[in-house]
């Protein structure tokens, strides 16, 4: 199968809106049942800055903005629950095995057919107790080739994919949380990826992404003050089984390898009306990410104060000011006697660890922001902020509306500086602790999305985190909107979004070629599914994405796709499955269309 160009870098963002979502399990109907656990959210790729928005009167579960617009934030210190956590639920373990037969037909630019078998074993589990809980979806797949039937580049082999997140309360106000991810994607030499399309992965283009994070959170009351603190450690890795080799030749690959993330923050605040008519808070934090490629490093240190001015019930004006220092740096690559970069057997440039560290971006000085928080009810909350950060204007905010128990709308505007690991760690931490994972019906790969099983059961996705594993550090900003509703037994989800990444590279180093390049992606997805009688179920999904690349070496691209899946119980716990999909990539470099079909059996223990 044709090796995909860098222009496919954001298909993952398209596929994150509930593709092939299974029906929500019965425990989604339960309600909150305990106040024992403190917030485990504290989720930000950068350490959250404090603020104390004026929540709905008497609502102890209101969330504070982190001041940075990346969707994170602390609880208000009054025993708020983990973000997105469902209600108490007994341990639920659903193991299964599958046997499938798949045929893939290339329609354009030529005609080529691949037929292969696949077997899989997996488990979905979830538990929510008085002092902890979590969810996991783990799956092992093996592709079985039939001699030369996989002539388009797909080879037999093993893969593991999954997603997990959980938390535990150590003592009142102290929790630990952790999460992990394993995903299999296509990756091109420029770092662009496609995740969980319906097509088999070319053996020369396969990459496997692994991520894990863990850390403690503190949220407690000291007198009239709310005290919060957290620390998070994250590790991220990208492996290419093809080891940069295509047709027995080493190819240069701009793919990240390892990333280590540290973040810590602390805040203390007093709500409006407890001491003063206004709320006040102070806080500080630090963030560091180390990327193995060219020994890149991001450092961010800040301190700030915030004020909340109540205007009316459920409405407040908020603002903050502080000091921040941000530095992005990297080293050059090893060069031969002619001054040309040295490429290792893995297709990556080799870092000159003995060379000097050079600055790619730095800023130091005043940061500030101002905005409004509106929470007219427990079902609706809006935050909108404008300020100055990263030596540029910053806009960020969020909106959530639980129109009913069956309909939810969520939107966010974000901005931040990090490498691929920082974004991925943050995205994992933002997922709910109670969820049902979405998987592609043909390949079985994790699609990048989960459906929360709490009171807000809408889809949560890794978004643009897996749209690219390009090695350079970047500033990304964007917006995403998700809508989900259930009418009768039919569930519908819609997601649209935009993501922009501006890359950094120090002058005089190999990464200088990437400095100032901008990649943009526009994406949308719609899905629909539900039961057909008492023994069958269906799901249909469609996506579209337009990708605008900053490098002249790669082309812009339009990606389109649609799929449908059907399952029917035969007897007991044995069911039959069928699925079809069509995916197309259109650009100046590639014009390719593929169709796939699957039939198989599944047994749920």
C-alpha positions in Angstrom: 0.0 0.0 0.0 1.3 3.5 -0.8 3.3 5.2 1.9 1.2 8.1 3.1 2.5 11.7 2.8 2.9 14.1 5.7 -0.4 15.8 4.6 -2.4 13.1 6.4 -1.4 14.5 9.7 -4.7 15.1 11.3 -7.0 12.2 10.4 -6.8 11.2 14.0 -8.6 14.3 15.0 -11.4 13.4 12.6 -11.9 9.9 13.9 -12.2 11.0 17.5 -16.0 11.5 17.5 -17.5 8.2 18.6 -16.7 6.0 15.6 -18.3 2.6 16.1 -19.3 3.5 19.7 -20.9 0.6 21.5 -24.1 1.1 23.4 -23.6 2.6 26.8 -23.7 0.0 29.6 -26.3 -0.1 32.2 -24.2 1.5 34.9 -24.5 4.8 33.0 -27.9 5.4 34.6 -26.6 5.6 38.2 -26.4 8.9 40.0 -23.7 10.4 42.2 -23.5 8.7 45.6 -20.6 10.0 47.6 -18.6 13.1 48.3 -15.6 11.3 49.7 -13.2 11.8 46.8 -11.4 15.1 46.0 -10.9 16.3 42.5 -8.5 14.3 40.3 -8.9 16.6 37.4 -6.1 19.2 37.7 -5.6 18.6 34.1 -3.3 20.8 32.1 -0.4 20.2 29.8 1.0 23.3 31.6 0.7 23.7 35.3 -2.7 25.4 36.0 -2.7 29.0 37.2 -5.2 29.7 40.0 -8.5 31.5 39.7 -11.7 31.2 41.6 -14.7 31.8 39.4 -18.0 32.4 41.0 -19.9 29.1 40.8 -23.6 28.4 41.1 -24.6 29.2 44.7 -24.3 26.1 46.9 -22.7 24.0 44.1 -19.6 22.5 45.7 -18.7 20.6 42.5 -17.9 23.7 40.4 -14.6 23.8 38.7 -12.1 26.6 38.6 -10.5 27.8 35.4 -6.8 27.1 35.1 -6.2 30.5 33.6 -4.6 29.1 30.5 -7.4 27.9 28.4 -6.3 24.4 27.8 -9.3 22.8 29.2 -7.8 22.0 32.6 -8.6 23.2 36.1 -8.9 22.4 39.7 -11.9 21.8 41.7 -12.9 24.5 44.1 -11.5 22.8 47.1 -14.8 21.8 48.6 -14.6 18.1 47.9 -15.4 18.2 44.2 -15.4 14.9 42.4 -13.0 13.7 39.7 -13.8 15.3 36.4 -16.1 13.2 34.3 -16.3 10.4 37.0 -19.4 8.3 36.9 -21.3 7.2 39.9 -20.5 4.3 42.2 -20.5 1.0 40.3 -19.4 -2.5 41.0 -16.5 -4.0 39.3 -17.4 -4.8 35.7 -15.1 -7.0 33.6 -16.1 -7.9 30.0 -13.5 -10.2 28.3 -14.1 -11.3 24.7 -12.5 -13.1 21.8 -13.0 -12.5 18.0 -12.2 -14.2 14.7 -12.6 -12.2 11.6 -12.1 -12.3 7.8 -11.1 -9.1 6.1 -10.8 -8.1 2.4 -9.4 -4.8 1.3 -9.7 -3.5 -2.3 -7.8 -0.5 -3.6 -10.0 1.4 -6.0 -7.6 4.2 -7.0 -5.0 4.7 -8.5 -4.9 1.0 -9.4 -6.7 -2.2 -8.5 -5.2 -4.4 -5.8 -6.8 -6.8 -3.4 -5.6 -8.0 0.0 -7.3 -10.8 2.0 -6.3 -11.7 5.5 -7.6 -13.2 8.7 -7.5 -11.6 12.1 -8.0 -12.9 15.7 -8.3 -10.8 18.8 -8.7 -11.0 22.5 -9.6 -8.1 24.7 -11.2 -6.9 27.9 -13.2 -3.8 28.9 -13.4 -3.1 32.6 -14.7 -0.4 34.9 -15.2 0.2 38.6 -16.3 3.2 40.7 -16.1 2.9 44.5 -16.2 5.2 47.5 -12.5 5.9 47.4 -11.5 5.3 43.8 -12.3 4.0 40.4 -11.2 3.8 36.8 -11.7 2.2 33.4 -9.6 0.3 31.0 -10.0 -1.1 27.4 -7.2 -3.4 26.3 -7.0 -5.5 23.1 -4.5 -7.8 21.5 -4.8 -8.4 17.7 -3.0 -10.7 15.4 -3.2 -10.4 11.6 -2.8 -13.7 9.7 -1.6 -13.4 6.2 -2.3 -15.9 3.5 1.0 -16.1 1.7 1.2 -13.3 -0.9 -2.4 -12.1 -0.4 -1.1 -9.1 1.4 0.9 -7.8 -1.5 -0.1 -4.3 -0.8 2.4 -4.1 2.1 0.3 -5.3 5.0 2.1 -8.1 6.9 1.0 -10.5 9.6 1.9 -9.6 13.1 0.9 -8.7 16.6 -0.3 -5.5 18.1 -1.7 -4.2 21.4 -3.9 -1.2 21.8 -5.8 0.3 24.7 -6.6 3.2 27.0 -6.9 3.4 30.8 -7.4 6.0 33.4 -8.1 5.8 37.1 -7.7 7.4 40.6 -7.6 6.4 44.2 -8.1 8.4 47.4 -5.3 8.0 49.9 -6.8 10.2 52.6 -9.5 12.9 52.5 -8.4 15.5 50.1 -5.4 13.5 48.7 -5.7 11.4 45.6 -3.4 9.7 43.1 -4.3 9.3 39.4 -2.8 7.5 36.5 -3.5 6.8 32.9 -2.0 5.0 29.9 -2.4 4.7 26.1 -1.2 2.2 23.4 -2.2 3.0 19.8 -1.1 1.8 16.4 -1.0 4.4 13.6 0.2 5.1 10.1 3.1 7.5 10.2 4.9 9.3 7.3 8.5 10.6 7.3 7.3 14.0 8.2 5.6 12.9 11.4 2.0 13.0 10.2 -0.2 10.1 11.4 -3.6 8.5 10.7 -5.3 6.7 13.5 -7.9 3.9 13.2 -9.1 4.3 9.7 -10.8 1.2 8.2 -7.7 0.3 6.1 -4.8 -2.1 7.0 -1.6 -0.4 7.9 1.3 -0.6 5.4 4.2 -2.4 7.2 6.6 0.4 6.1 4.4 3.1 7.6 3.4 1.6 11.0 4.2 3.4 14.2 3.2 2.5 17.7 2.5 5.2 20.3 2.7 4.6 24.0 2.0 7.0 26.8 1.6 6.9 30.6 1.3 9.4 33.4 0.8 9.4 37.1 0.9 11.8 40.1 -0.8 12.9 43.3 -3.4 15.7 43.8 -4.3 17.6 46.9 -7.5 19.5 47.4 -8.4 20.6 51.0 -9.8 23.3 53.2 -7.5 25.2 55.6 -9.8 27.6 57.5 -11.6 29.7 54.9 -9.0 29.0 52.2 -9.1 26.4 49.5 -5.7 24.8 49.0 -4.8 22.7 45.9 -1.6 21.2 44.6 -0.6 18.6 42.1 2.4 16.9 40.5 2.4 14.8 37.3 5.0 12.7 35.6 4.5 11.6 32.0 6.4 9.3 29.7 5.7 9.0 26.0 7.3 6.9 23.2 6.9 6.4 19.5 8.2 3.1 18.0 8.5 2.3 14.3 8.8 -1.4 13.7 10.0 -0.7 10.2 13.0 1.1 11.8 13.0 3.8 9.1 13.7 1.3 6.4 11.7 1.3 3.2 12.7 -1.0 0.3 15.9 -1.9 2.1 17.0 1.7 2.3 17.1 4.0 5.4 14.8 7.0 5.0 15.1 10.2 6.9 12.2 10.4 9.4 11.0 13.5 11.4 9.3 11.3 14.0 9.6 11.9 17.7 11.0 9.1 19.8 10.8 9.8 23.6 9.4 12.5 25.7 9.4 13.0 29.5 7.1 15.4 31.1 7.1 17.0 34.6 4.5 19.4 35.9 3.7 20.8 39.4 1.6 23.6 40.7 0.0 24.9 43.9 -2.6 27.5 44.7 -4.4 28.9 47.7 -7.7 30.9 47.3 -10.6 32.3 49.2 -14.1 32.3 47.7 -16.1 35.5 47.4 -18.1 36.4 50.5 -16.0 34.4 53.0 -13.6 37.2 53.9 -14.0 39.8 51.3 -16.8 40.6 48.8 -14.4 39.3 46.1 -12.5 36.1 45.7 -8.7 36.1 45.7 -6.1 33.5 44.9 -2.4 33.1 44.5 -0.4 30.3 42.9 2.7 29.1 41.2 3.9 26.3 39.0 6.4 24.7 36.8 6.4 22.6 33.6 9.2 20.8 31.8 9.3 18.5 28.8 12.4 16.8 27.4 12.2 15.4 23.9 14.9 13.0 22.9 15.2 14.3 19.3 17.9 17.0 19.2 17.7 17.0 23.0 14.8 19.6 22.9 13.6 21.1 26.2 10.6 23.2 27.2 10.6 25.0 30.5 7.8 27.1 31.9 7.8 28.8 35.4 5.1 31.1 36.6 3.5 32.8 39.6 0.3 34.8 39.6 -2.6 36.3 41.5 -6.3 36.2 40.6 -9.4 38.0 41.6 -13.1 37.1 41.2 -15.7 39.8 41.3 -19.3 38.5 41.6 -21.8 40.6 39.5 -24.9 38.5 39.9 -25.9 35.0 41.0 -24.0 32.7 38.7 -22.1 35.5 37.0 -18.7 36.9 37.8 -15.8 38.9 36.2 -12.4 37.3 36.7 -8.9 38.5 36.1 -5.3 37.7 37.0 -1.8 39.0 36.6 1.6 37.4 37.1 5.1 36.7 36.0 6.2 33.9 33.7 9.4 32.7 32.1 9.3 30.3 29.1 12.3 28.8 27.3 12.5 26.4 24.3 15.9 25.1 23.4 17.6 22.3 21.5 21.0 21.0 20.4 22.3 20.4 16.8 22.7 17.0 15.2 25.9 15.0 14.6 27.6 16.0 11.3 30.0 14.2 9.2 33.3 15.6 7.7 31.4 17.4 5.0 29.0 19.0 7.5 26.0 16.9 6.5 23.7 15.5 9.2 24.3 11.9 10.3 21.2 9.6 10.1 21.1 6.6 12.3 19.7 3.1 11.5 16.3 4.2 12.9 16.0 6.9 10.3 16.3 9.8 12.8 19.0 12.4 13.0 21.6 11.7 15.7 21.9 14.3 18.5 25.2 15.9 19.2 25.0 15.8 23.0 28.5 17.4 23.3 27.4 20.5 21.5 25.9 23.7 23.1 22.2 24.1 23.8 20.7 26.9 21.7 17.5 28.9 22.3 14.7 28.4 19.9 12.1 30.6 21.7 12.1 32.5 25.0 9.9 35.0 26.7 9.9 36.5 30.2 7.8 39.1 31.9 4.2 40.0 32.7 1.3 37.8 31.9 -2.3 38.7 32.5 -5.9 37.8 31.5 -9.4 38.9 32.1 -12.8 37.3 31.4 -16.2 36.2 32.6 -17.6 33.1 34.2 -21.3 32.4 33.7 -23.0 29.5 35.5 -26.8 30.0 35.5 -27.4 26.4 36.6 -25.6 23.2 37.3 -26.2 22.1 33.7 -24.6 25.2 32.0 -21.2 26.9 32.4 -19.4 29.3 30.2 -15.9 30.8 30.6 -14.4 33.3 28.2 -10.9 34.9 28.6 -8.6 37.2 26.8 -5.1 38.0 27.9 -1.4 38.2 27.1 0.9 35.1 27.2 3.8 33.6 25.1 4.5 37.2 24.0 1.2 37.2 22.0 -2.5 37.7 22.5 -4.3 34.7 24.0 -7.9 33.7 23.7 -9.3 30.7 25.6 -12.4 29.4 27.2 -14.9 26.6 27.5 -18.6 26.0 27.3 -20.6 23.0 28.6 -24.4 22.5 28.4 -26.2 19.5 29.6 -29.5 20.2 27.9 -31.0 17.1 29.3 -30.0 13.7 30.6 -29.7 12.6 26.9 -28.2 15.7 25.3 -24.8 17.4 25.9 -22.8 20.1 24.2 -19.1 20.8 25.0 -16.7 23.3 23.4 -13.2 24.6 24.2 -10.7 27.1 22.9 -7.0 26.3 23.9 -3.4 27.4 23.6 -0.1 26.0 24.8 3.6 25.3 24.1 4.9 21.7 24.4 6.2 18.8 22.4 4.1 15.8 21.3 4.4 14.2 24.8 3.1 17.2 26.7 -0.1 17.4 24.5 -0.6 13.6 24.8 -0.1 13.5 28.6 -2.6 16.4 29.0 -5.2 14.8 26.7 -5.0 11.5 28.7 -5.5 13.4 32.0 -8.5 15.2 30.6 -10.4 12.0 29.8 -13.1 10.8 32.2 -12.2 8.1 34.6 -15.4 6.2 33.7 -15.8 5.5 30.0 -16.5 3.1 27.2 -13.7 3.1 24.6 -14.4 3.5 20.9 -12.7 1.0 18.5 -12.6 0.7 14.8 -15.0 -2.1 13.7 -12.6 -3.4 11.0 -9.1 -3.1 12.5 -10.0 -3.2 16.2 -7.7 -0.3 16.8 -8.5 2.3 19.5 -10.1 5.3 17.6 -8.9 8.0 20.0 -12.3 8.6 21.7 -14.2 7.4 24.7 -17.8 7.9 25.8 -18.1 9.0 29.4 -20.4 7.1 31.7 -21.1 9.9 34.2 -23.8 12.5 34.3 -22.3 14.0 31.1 -21.9 11.0 28.9 -20.8 12.8 25.8 -17.7 11.7 23.8 -14.3 12.8 25.0 -11.4 12.5 22.6 -7.6 12.8 22.4 -8.3 15.4 19.7 -5.2 16.7 17.9 -2.9 15.0 20.4 -2.4 12.1 17.9 -2.7 14.1 14.7 1.1 14.3 14.5 4.2 12.8 16.1 6.5 15.3 14.5 9.6 15.7 16.6 9.7 19.6 16.9 8.3 21.5 19.9 5.4 23.7 18.9 2.8 26.2 20.0 -0.6 24.9 19.3 -4.0 26.6 19.5 -7.4 25.7 18.4 -11.0 25.1 19.1 -13.3 22.0 19.2 -17.0 21.4 19.5 -18.8 18.2 20.4 -22.5 17.4 20.5 -24.2 14.2 21.4 -27.9 13.2 21.9 -30.0 10.2 22.4 -33.5 10.0 20.9 -35.3 6.9 22.0 -32.6 4.2 21.5 -30.8 6.1 18.7 -27.5 7.9 19.7 -26.0 10.6 17.5 -22.7 12.4 17.9 -21.2 15.3 15.9 -17.7 16.9 16.4 -15.9 19.7 14.5 -12.6 21.3 15.2 -9.5 23.3 14.2 -5.9 22.9 15.3 -2.9 25.0 14.5 0.7 24.2 15.3 3.7 26.6 14.9 7.0 24.8 15.2 10.2 26.0 16.9 13.9 25.3 16.1 17.0 27.0 17.2 19.1 28.9 14.6 22.3 27.1 13.6 20.8 23.7 14.2 19.1 21.1 12.0 15.7 22.1 13.5 16.0 25.6 12.2 14.5 24.4 9.0 11.2 23.7 10.9 11.2 27.1 12.8 8.1 29.1 11.9 6.4 26.4 9.9 2.7 26.1 10.6 0.4 23.1 10.2 -3.3 23.5 10.3 -6.2 21.0 10.3 -9.9 21.4 9.9 -12.0 18.3 10.8 -15.5 17.1 11.3 -17.2 13.8 12.1 -20.7 12.5 12.5 -21.8 9.1 13.9 -25.1 7.4 14.6 -25.9 4.0 16.3 -28.3 2.0 18.3 -30.0 -1.3 18.7 -32.1 -3.0 16.1 -34.6 -5.0 18.1 -33.4 -7.1 21.0 -30.7 -9.1 19.3 -29.0 -6.6 16.8 -27.2 -3.3 16.7 -25.8 -0.9 14.1 -23.5 2.0 13.8 -22.6 4.4 10.9 -19.9 7.0 10.8 -18.6 9.6 8.4 -15.6 12.0 8.5 -14.0 14.8 6.5 -10.7 16.6 7.1 -8.8 19.3 5.2 -5.1 19.6 6.1 -2.9 22.7 5.3 0.8 22.0 5.6 3.4 24.6 6.4 6.3 22.8 4.7 6.6 23.2 0.9 7.9 19.6 0.8 4.5 18.2 1.5 1.1 18.8 0.0 -2.3 19.9 1.4 -4.8 17.1 1.5 -8.5 16.3 1.8 -9.5 13.2 3.6 -12.9 11.6 3.4 -14.4 8.4 4.7 -17.5 6.5 5.8 -18.2 3.2 7.5 -21.0 1.0 8.7 -21.1 -1.9 11.2 -23.8 -4.5 12.1 -23.8 -7.1 14.8 -26.4 -9.8 15.8 -26.5 -12.2 18.6 -26.7 -15.8 17.3 -27.2 -17.6 20.6 -26.0 -17.1 24.2 -22.9 -14.9 24.2 -21.9 -15.6 20.6 -22.6 -12.9 18.0 -21.9 -12.4 14.3 -20.3 -9.2 13.0 -20.1 -7.4 9.6 -18.6 -4.0 8.7 -17.7 -2.0 5.6 -15.7 1.2 5.1 -14.4 3.5 2.3 -11.5 5.9 2.8 -10.0 8.4 0.4 -7.0 10.7 0.3 -6.9 13.5 -2.3 -3.8 15.7 -2.8 -1.3 16.6 -5.5 1.0 13.8 -4.2 -1.5 11.1 -3.5 -5.0 10.3 -4.9 -6.0 7.0 -3.3 -9.2 5.3 -2.4 -9.6 2.0 -0.5 -12.6 -0.1 0.5 -12.7 -2.8 3.2 -15.2 -5.4 4.4 -15.2 -7.7 7.4 -17.2 -10.7 8.6 -16.6 -12.4 11.8 -17.7 -14.0 15.1 -17.3 -12.7 18.7 -17.8 -14.4 22.0 -18.3 -12.4 25.2 -17.4 -14.3 28.4 
